[in-house]
């Protein structure tokens, strides 16, 4: 399973309004400098959203199966190991994946190819160190032999993921977002198929954790074949060149590592300071939160090459892009929070079963964090495009301090609920810190009060419906989301650029 760092449909970033400077196609025909790129990103984002919806549906199947098969305590162990692997993966990745995407977008020719070869070699070596770190932690924590072996195999899977992901950078830079969507969907299909087969065979936690390695290995050949014509990716072991890359990314690598550590810290700490039952309840809620929270980061990731080019050449264009990204992020984030608030009981029942009924209010609390999670996604990528890595690091450090301190203070006595509240506070601090940093880096960027007012107005009836306990949970969630979206449409909160992409009949209806 891919680690989540931070993780836009609304990146009509390159399609600025008539009052702003438009960017014409570059003399050399570079797609990223053309006015057609914005539409490609939006359409590609729609494909990624569709694929992610299918991925979530498959994830629901696998989580529902695992929670029932493993039980509360063993599922808590399983999730904790995957969280540990995700943390170490992010630390050893050193922010190379995101910075690699940015540098690929602004470099050309032989310089670009040399960068990618050095990047692949460095990432493999750093991740190998991470495998040893996972093994050391598992030994120190007293993991059983099966859990220890599973942790090592899952962490080895991150090496395969590094190789496969590095090959996707040229694909993303060509705005082939449909291809990326297909690869992501293939990963989930293979993972779920393997989990179903292992459960049918009555396999243990060791085999289930090994799925990460098997699936990532299987995806390397097709991904390499798709990227071969764009760039030659040969791993090169040149430590001197690695030092240049590390100097380039040191601040962002720390920010990325701290950001991932922060988001998974609540799960790790809860497993250490709360009971096995409370840790298991938080695990069920946490898995849903991670899946939902990854939606917007996945979408805006496809726009990073465009944001990087705009940051280099046209700050007005960048500010317009970030404003539109915020508009969509806020609309989607509040919608996700309302749906979770209303349908939490149904989600837990479907995904985990009656043994996890105590996780319902945990998920309702944690679902509120989705608002901050969505909006900070675009702001984080804006800072990345502007190379403001130090500011990202400071914001993530503040969030980590809040999350860790509150989890340690609340989880021992309040269990999963306390850890969920710590997540909400941490996400809120991170969003605020990221916004302040972005405003200093790009004064042209100003979130508009009008969209905030419209979303707040639309959310009011949704909150009332979501909390109506007399209505069944799933229906509550659907009614809350439906009422919210109706007001969003009536108040014309959706950015016009997205409306223009709809068929003429739908545009007239809206």
C-alpha positions as CSV (number, residue, x, y, z in Angstrom):
1,X,0.0,0.0,0.0
2,X,1.3,3.4,-1.0
3,X,2.3,5.7,1.8
4,X,0.4,8.9,2.1
5,X,2.4,12.1,2.4
6,X,-0.1,14.9,1.7
7,X,-1.8,14.4,0.5
8,X,-7.1,19.0,-8.5
9,X,-10.0,18.7,-10.2
10,X,-10.1,22.5,-10.2
11,X,-6.7,23.1,-11.8
12,X,-8.0,25.1,-14.6
13,X,-4.8,26.7,-13.4
14,X,-3.5,27.3,-16.8
15,X,-6.8,28.6,-18.1
16,X,-6.8,32.0,-16.5
17,X,-9.6,34.5,-16.8
18,X,-9.7,37.2,-19.5
19,X,-8.4,39.8,-17.0
20,X,-5.2,37.7,-16.4
21,X,-2.3,36.9,-18.6
22,X,-2.9,33.9,-20.8
23,X,0.0,31.5,-21.6
24,X,0.4,30.6,-25.2
25,X,1.9,27.4,-26.4
26,X,5.7,27.4,-26.1
27,X,7.7,27.6,-29.3
28,X,9.0,24.1,-28.8
29,X,5.4,22.8,-28.3
30,X,5.9,22.0,-24.6
31,X,2.5,20.8,-23.4
32,X,3.0,22.2,-19.9
33,X,3.2,25.7,-21.3
34,X,0.1,25.4,-23.5
35,X,-3.4,26.7,-22.7
36,X,-4.7,23.2,-23.5
37,X,-2.9,21.7,-20.4
38,X,-5.5,22.9,-17.9
39,X,-8.3,21.0,-19.7
40,X,-6.1,17.9,-19.8
41,X,-5.5,18.1,-16.1
42,X,-9.2,18.5,-15.3
43,X,-10.2,15.7,-17.5
44,X,-7.4,13.5,-16.2
45,X,-8.4,14.5,-12.7
46,X,-11.9,13.3,-13.4
47,X,-10.4,9.9,-14.6
48,X,-8.3,9.7,-11.5
49,X,-11.4,10.5,-9.3
50,X,-13.3,7.7,-11.1
51,X,-10.5,5.2,-10.6
52,X,-10.1,6.3,-7.0
53,X,-13.8,5.6,-6.5
54,X,-13.3,2.1,-7.8
55,X,-10.2,1.8,-5.6
56,X,-12.2,2.8,-2.6
57,X,-15.0,0.3,-3.4
58,X,-12.3,-2.4,-3.6
59,X,-10.7,-1.1,-0.4
60,X,-14.1,-1.4,1.3
61,X,-14.2,-5.1,0.3
62,X,-10.7,-5.8,1.6
63,X,-11.1,-3.9,4.9
64,X,-14.5,-5.5,5.5
65,X,-13.0,-8.9,4.9
66,X,-9.8,-8.3,7.1
67,X,-11.6,-6.8,10.0
68,X,-13.9,-9.8,10.3
69,X,-11.2,-12.3,9.5
70,X,-8.5,-10.9,11.8
71,X,-10.6,-9.7,14.7
72,X,-10.2,-6.4,16.6
73,X,-6.8,-7.1,18.2
74,X,-5.1,-8.7,15.2
75,X,-6.4,-6.0,12.8
76,X,-4.9,-3.4,15.1
77,X,-1.5,-5.1,14.8
78,X,-1.9,-5.4,11.0
79,X,-2.7,-1.6,10.7
80,X,0.0,-0.7,13.1
81,X,2.7,-2.5,11.0
82,X,1.5,-0.9,7.8
83,X,1.6,2.5,9.5
84,X,5.1,1.8,10.7
85,X,6.2,0.9,7.2
86,X,4.5,4.0,5.8
87,X,6.4,6.2,8.2
88,X,9.8,4.7,7.5
89,X,9.0,4.7,3.7
90,X,8.3,8.5,3.9
91,X,11.5,9.2,5.9
92,X,13.8,7.2,3.6
93,X,12.0,8.5,0.5
94,X,13.4,11.9,1.6
95,X,10.7,13.8,-0.4
96,X,12.4,12.6,-3.6
97,X,9.2,11.6,-5.4
98,X,7.5,15.0,-5.2
99,X,10.7,16.9,-5.8
100,X,11.5,14.6,-8.7
101,X,8.2,15.4,-10.3
102,X,8.8,19.1,-9.9
103,X,12.4,19.0,-11.3
104,X,11.3,16.8,-14.2
105,X,8.8,19.5,-15.2
106,X,11.4,22.3,-15.3
107,X,14.4,20.4,-16.8
108,X,15.0,19.1,-20.3
109,X,17.1,16.7,-22.3
110,X,20.2,15.0,-20.9
111,X,20.0,17.0,-17.6
112,X,16.6,15.5,-17.0
113,X,17.7,11.9,-17.8
114,X,20.7,12.2,-15.5
115,X,18.5,13.5,-12.7
116,X,16.1,10.6,-13.0
117,X,18.9,8.0,-13.0
118,X,20.5,9.4,-10.0
119,X,17.1,9.8,-8.3
120,X,16.3,6.1,-8.8
121,X,19.6,5.0,-7.4
122,X,19.4,7.2,-4.3
123,X,15.8,6.3,-3.5
124,X,16.6,2.5,-3.7
125,X,19.5,2.9,-1.3
126,X,17.7,5.0,1.2
127,X,14.7,2.7,1.2
128,X,17.0,-0.3,1.8
129,X,18.1,1.5,5.0
130,X,14.5,1.9,5.9
131,X,14.0,-1.9,5.7
132,X,16.6,-2.3,8.4
133,X,15.0,0.4,10.5
134,X,11.7,-1.4,10.4
135,X,13.3,-4.7,11.4
136,X,15.1,-3.0,14.3
137,X,11.9,-1.3,15.6
138,X,9.9,-4.6,15.3
139,X,12.6,-6.4,17.3
140,X,12.7,-3.6,20.0
141,X,8.9,-3.6,20.3
142,X,8.8,-7.3,20.9
143,X,6.8,-8.3,17.8
144,X,6.1,-12.0,17.4
145,X,8.2,-13.8,14.7
146,X,5.3,-13.8,12.2
147,X,4.7,-10.1,12.7
148,X,8.4,-9.3,12.5
149,X,8.7,-11.2,9.2
150,X,5.6,-9.6,7.9
151,X,6.9,-6.1,8.8
152,X,10.2,-6.8,6.9
153,X,8.4,-8.2,3.8
154,X,6.0,-5.2,3.8
155,X,8.9,-2.8,4.0
156,X,10.7,-4.6,1.2
157,X,7.6,-3.8,-0.8
158,X,8.5,-0.1,-0.6
159,X,11.7,-0.8,-2.5
160,X,9.6,-2.2,-5.4
161,X,7.2,0.7,-5.0
162,X,10.1,3.2,-5.3
163,X,11.2,1.6,-8.6
164,X,7.7,1.5,-10.0
165,X,6.8,5.0,-8.8
166,X,9.9,6.6,-10.3
167,X,8.9,5.2,-13.6
168,X,5.5,7.0,-13.3
169,X,7.1,10.5,-13.1
170,X,7.6,10.9,-16.9
171,X,4.1,9.6,-17.4
172,X,2.6,12.2,-15.1
173,X,4.7,15.0,-16.6
174,X,3.2,14.1,-20.0
175,X,-0.3,14.6,-18.4
176,X,-1.2,10.9,-19.1
177,X,-3.3,10.9,-16.0
178,X,-5.6,8.2,-17.4
179,X,-2.6,5.9,-17.6
180,X,-1.7,6.7,-14.0
181,X,-5.2,6.0,-13.0
182,X,-5.1,2.6,-14.7
183,X,-1.9,1.7,-12.8
184,X,-3.3,2.8,-9.5
185,X,-6.5,0.8,-10.1
186,X,-4.4,-2.3,-11.1
187,X,-2.5,-2.1,-7.8
188,X,-5.8,-2.2,-5.8
189,X,-7.3,-4.9,-7.9
190,X,-4.2,-7.1,-7.5
191,X,-4.1,-6.3,-3.7
192,X,-7.7,-7.2,-3.1
193,X,-7.5,-10.4,-5.2
194,X,-4.5,-11.5,-3.2
195,X,-6.2,-10.7,0.1
196,X,-9.3,-12.6,-0.8
197,X,-7.3,-15.6,-1.9
198,X,-5.2,-15.6,1.3
199,X,-8.3,-15.3,3.5
200,X,-9.9,-18.2,1.6
201,X,-6.7,-20.2,2.3
202,X,-6.9,-19.2,6.0
203,X,-3.5,-17.5,5.8
204,X,-2.0,-15.5,8.7
205,X,-0.9,-11.9,9.2
206,X,2.6,-12.7,7.7
207,X,1.1,-13.7,4.3
208,X,-1.3,-10.7,4.3
209,X,1.5,-8.2,4.9
210,X,3.6,-9.8,2.1
211,X,0.9,-8.8,-0.4
212,X,2.5,-5.3,-0.5
213,X,5.8,-6.7,-1.9
214,X,4.1,-9.1,-4.4
215,X,1.8,-6.4,-5.9
216,X,4.5,-3.7,-6.2
217,X,6.9,-6.2,-7.9
218,X,4.2,-7.2,-10.4
219,X,3.6,-3.6,-11.4
220,X,7.2,-2.7,-12.3
221,X,7.4,-4.3,-15.8
222,X,4.3,-2.7,-17.2
223,X,5.1,0.7,-15.8
224,X,8.7,0.6,-17.1
225,X,7.4,-0.3,-20.5
226,X,5.0,2.6,-20.5
227,X,7.7,5.1,-19.5
228,X,10.5,3.7,-21.8
229,X,9.8,5.9,-24.8
230,X,9.7,9.1,-22.6
231,X,13.0,8.7,-20.8
232,X,15.7,6.1,-20.1
233,X,15.6,5.2,-16.4
234,X,18.7,3.3,-15.5
235,X,19.7,3.2,-11.8
236,X,23.1,4.9,-11.2
237,X,25.0,4.6,-8.0
238,X,26.9,7.9,-7.9
239,X,27.2,9.1,-4.2
240,X,28.6,12.5,-5.2
241,X,25.6,13.3,-7.4
242,X,23.4,12.0,-4.6
243,X,24.7,14.7,-2.3
244,X,23.5,17.3,-4.8
245,X,20.1,15.8,-4.8
246,X,20.0,15.7,-1.0
247,X,21.0,19.3,-0.7
248,X,18.2,20.1,-3.2
249,X,15.6,18.3,-1.1
250,X,16.9,18.4,2.5
251,X,14.2,20.8,3.7
252,X,11.4,19.2,1.8
253,X,12.5,15.7,2.7
254,X,12.3,16.6,6.4
255,X,8.9,18.2,5.8
256,X,7.6,15.1,4.0
257,X,9.0,12.7,6.6
258,X,7.5,14.8,9.5
259,X,4.2,15.0,7.7
260,X,3.9,11.3,7.3
261,X,5.1,10.7,10.8
262,X,2.5,13.1,12.1
263,X,-0.4,11.5,10.3
264,X,0.4,8.0,11.4
265,X,1.7,9.0,14.9
266,X,-1.8,8.8,16.4
267,X,-2.2,5.1,15.3
268,X,1.3,4.1,16.6
269,X,0.9,5.9,19.9
270,X,-2.6,4.6,20.5
271,X,-1.3,1.1,20.0
272,X,1.2,1.7,22.8
273,X,-0.8,3.7,25.4
274,X,-4.3,2.4,25.0
275,X,-5.9,-1.1,25.2
276,X,-5.8,-3.5,22.3
277,X,-9.6,-3.0,21.9
278,X,-9.3,0.8,21.7
279,X,-6.4,0.5,19.3
280,X,-8.5,-1.8,17.1
281,X,-11.4,0.7,17.1
282,X,-9.1,3.5,16.1
283,X,-7.6,1.4,13.4
284,X,-11.0,0.9,11.8
285,X,-11.7,4.6,11.8
286,X,-8.2,5.5,10.8
287,X,-8.3,3.3,7.7
288,X,-11.5,5.0,6.5
289,X,-10.0,8.4,7.2
290,X,-6.8,7.6,5.3
291,X,-8.7,6.5,2.2
292,X,-11.1,9.5,2.2
293,X,-8.3,11.9,3.0
294,X,-6.2,10.7,0.1
295,X,-8.8,11.8,-2.5
296,X,-7.8,15.4,-3.0
297,X,-4.1,14.9,-2.7
298,X,-4.3,12.3,-5.5
299,X,-6.1,14.7,-7.7
300,X,-3.9,17.8,-7.1
301,X,-0.8,15.6,-7.5
302,X,-1.5,15.4,-11.2
303,X,-1.3,19.2,-11.4
304,X,2.1,19.5,-9.8
305,X,4.0,19.8,-13.2
306,X,1.7,22.7,-14.2
307,X,2.0,24.4,-10.8
308,X,5.8,24.1,-10.9
309,X,6.0,25.7,-14.4
310,X,3.6,28.5,-13.3
311,X,5.7,29.1,-10.2
312,X,8.7,29.5,-12.4
313,X,7.2,31.7,-15.1
314,X,4.0,33.3,-14.0
315,X,3.0,34.0,-10.4
316,X,-0.4,35.5,-11.4
317,X,-1.2,32.2,-13.2
318,X,-0.1,30.3,-10.1
319,X,-2.3,32.4,-7.8
320,X,-5.3,31.9,-10.0
321,X,-4.7,28.1,-10.0
322,X,-4.4,27.9,-6.2
323,X,-7.5,29.9,-5.7
324,X,-9.5,27.5,-7.9
325,X,-7.9,24.5,-6.2
326,X,-9.0,25.9,-2.9
327,X,-12.6,26.4,-4.1
328,X,-13.0,22.8,-5.1
329,X,-11.0,21.5,-2.1
330,X,-13.3,23.3,0.3
331,X,-16.5,22.1,-1.5
332,X,-15.3,18.5,-1.6
333,X,-13.8,18.5,2.0
334,X,-17.0,19.8,3.6
335,X,-19.1,17.3,1.6
336,X,-16.8,14.4,2.7
337,X,-17.1,15.5,6.3
338,X,-20.9,15.8,6.2
339,X,-21.2,12.3,4.5
340,X,-18.9,10.8,7.2
341,X,-20.8,12.5,10.0
342,X,-24.1,11.1,8.9
343,X,-23.1,7.7,7.6
344,X,-20.4,6.8,10.1
345,X,-22.4,4.1,11.7
346,X,-23.2,2.5,8.3
347,X,-19.6,2.7,7.2
348,X,-18.3,1.0,10.3
349,X,-21.0,-1.7,10.1
350,X,-20.2,-2.5,6.5
351,X,-16.4,-2.2,6.8
352,X,-15.8,-3.7,10.2
353,X,-18.9,-5.4,11.5
354,X,-20.8,-5.2,14.9
355,X,-17.6,-5.8,17.0
356,X,-16.4,-2.4,15.9
357,X,-19.6,-0.5,16.8
358,X,-17.7,1.6,19.3
359,X,-15.7,3.1,16.3
360,X,-18.8,5.0,15.0
361,X,-18.3,8.2,17.1
362,X,-14.5,7.9,16.6
363,X,-15.1,8.1,12.8
364,X,-17.5,11.0,13.3
365,X,-14.9,13.0,15.2
366,X,-12.1,12.1,12.8
367,X,-14.3,12.9,9.8
368,X,-14.3,16.5,10.7
369,X,-10.6,16.6,10.0
370,X,-11.3,15.9,6.3
371,X,-12.1,19.6,5.8
372,X,-8.6,20.6,6.7
373,X,-7.1,17.6,5.0
374,X,-8.7,18.6,1.6
375,X,-7.9,22.3,1.7
376,X,-4.3,21.8,2.8
377,X,-3.6,19.5,-0.1
378,X,-3.6,22.2,-2.7
379,X,-1.7,24.6,-0.4
380,X,1.0,22.1,0.3
381,X,1.6,21.5,-3.5
382,X,1.7,25.3,-3.9
383,X,4.5,25.6,-1.4
384,X,6.3,22.7,-3.1
385,X,6.0,24.4,-6.5
386,X,7.4,27.5,-5.0
387,X,10.3,25.5,-3.4
388,X,9.2,26.8,0.1
389,X,10.3,23.6,1.8
390,X,11.3,25.2,5.1
391,X,7.9,26.6,5.6
392,X,6.4,23.2,4.9
393,X,8.7,21.7,7.5
394,X,7.7,24.2,10.2
395,X,4.0,23.6,9.5
396,X,4.4,19.9,9.7
397,X,6.5,20.1,12.9
398,X,3.7,22.2,14.6
399,X,1.1,19.6,13.5
400,X,3.3,16.7,14.8
401,X,3.8,18.4,18.2
402,X,0.0,19.0,18.6
403,X,-0.9,15.5,17.4
404,X,1.7,13.6,19.6
405,X,1.1,15.7,22.7
406,X,-2.7,15.4,22.5
407,X,-2.7,11.7,21.7
408,X,-0.4,11.0,24.7
409,X,-2.7,13.1,26.9
410,X,-6.1,11.8,25.7
411,X,-5.6,8.3,24.4
412,X,-4.8,6.6,27.8
413,X,-8.1,7.8,29.3
414,X,-10.3,8.4,26.3
415,X,-8.9,5.7,24.0
416,X,-9.8,5.9,20.3
417,X,-12.0,9.1,20.8
418,X,-9.0,11.0,22.3
419,X,-6.8,9.9,19.4
420,X,-9.4,11.0,16.9
421,X,-9.6,14.4,18.5
422,X,-5.9,14.7,18.4
423,X,-6.1,14.0,14.6
424,X,-8.6,16.8,14.1
425,X,-6.4,19.3,16.0
426,X,-3.3,18.3,14.2
427,X,-4.9,18.6,10.7
428,X,-6.3,22.0,11.6
429,X,-2.9,23.3,12.8
430,X,-1.2,22.0,9.7
431,X,-3.8,23.6,7.4
432,X,-3.5,27.0,9.2
433,X,0.3,26.8,9.1
434,X,0.4,25.9,5.4
435,X,-2.0,28.8,4.6
436,X,0.1,31.4,6.4
437,X,3.2,30.1,4.7
438,X,1.6,30.2,1.3
439,X,0.3,33.7,1.8
440,X,3.8,34.9,2.6
441,X,5.3,33.1,-0.4
442,X,2.6,34.2,-2.9
443,X,0.8,37.4,-1.7
444,X,-1.3,37.2,-4.9
445,X,-3.1,34.2,-3.5
446,X,-6.1,35.1,-1.5
447,X,-8.9,32.6,-0.6
448,X,-12.2,34.3,-1.5
449,X,-14.7,35.0,1.3
450,X,-17.6,34.4,-1.1
451,X,-16.9,30.7,-1.6
452,X,-16.4,30.2,2.2
453,X,-19.8,31.9,2.8
454,X,-21.6,29.8,0.2
455,X,-20.1,26.6,1.5
456,X,-21.0,27.5,5.1
457,X,-24.6,28.2,4.0
458,X,-24.8,24.9,2.2
459,X,-23.4,23.0,5.1
460,X,-26.0,24.2,7.7
461,X,-28.9,22.0,6.5
462,X,-26.4,19.1,5.9
463,X,-25.2,19.2,9.5
464,X,-28.8,19.2,10.8
465,X,-29.7,16.1,8.7
466,X,-26.5,14.3,9.5
467,X,-27.2,14.5,13.3
468,X,-30.8,13.4,13.1
469,X,-30.6,10.1,15.0
470,X,-34.2,9.2,14.1
471,X,-33.1,8.5,10.5
472,X,-31.0,5.4,9.5
473,X,-27.3,6.1,9.3
474,X,-26.8,5.6,5.5
475,X,-29.9,7.6,4.7
476,X,-28.7,10.4,7.0
477,X,-25.4,10.6,5.2
478,X,-27.1,10.6,1.7
479,X,-29.7,13.2,2.8
480,X,-27.0,15.5,4.3
481,X,-24.8,15.2,1.2
482,X,-27.7,15.7,-1.1
483,X,-29.0,18.9,0.7
484,X,-25.5,20.3,0.8
485,X,-24.9,19.7,-2.9
486,X,-28.3,21.2,-3.8
487,X,-27.4,24.5,-2.1
488,X,-23.9,24.4,-3.7
489,X,-25.5,24.2,-7.1
490,X,-28.2,26.8,-6.4
491,X,-25.7,29.4,-5.1
492,X,-23.4,28.7,-8.1
493,X,-20.4,27.9,-5.8
494,X,-18.8,25.5,-8.4
495,X,-16.1,27.3,-10.4
496,X,-17.2,28.3,-13.9
497,X,-14.3,26.5,-15.5
498,X,-15.6,23.2,-14.4
499,X,-19.1,24.0,-15.5
500,X,-17.8,24.8,-19.0
501,X,-16.5,21.2,-19.3
502,X,-20.0,19.8,-18.8
503,X,-22.2,18.9,-21.8
504,X,-24.2,21.9,-23.1
505,X,-27.5,20.4,-21.9
506,X,-26.2,20.1,-18.3
507,X,-24.7,23.6,-18.5
508,X,-28.1,25.1,-19.4
509,X,-29.7,23.1,-16.6
510,X,-27.2,24.5,-14.0
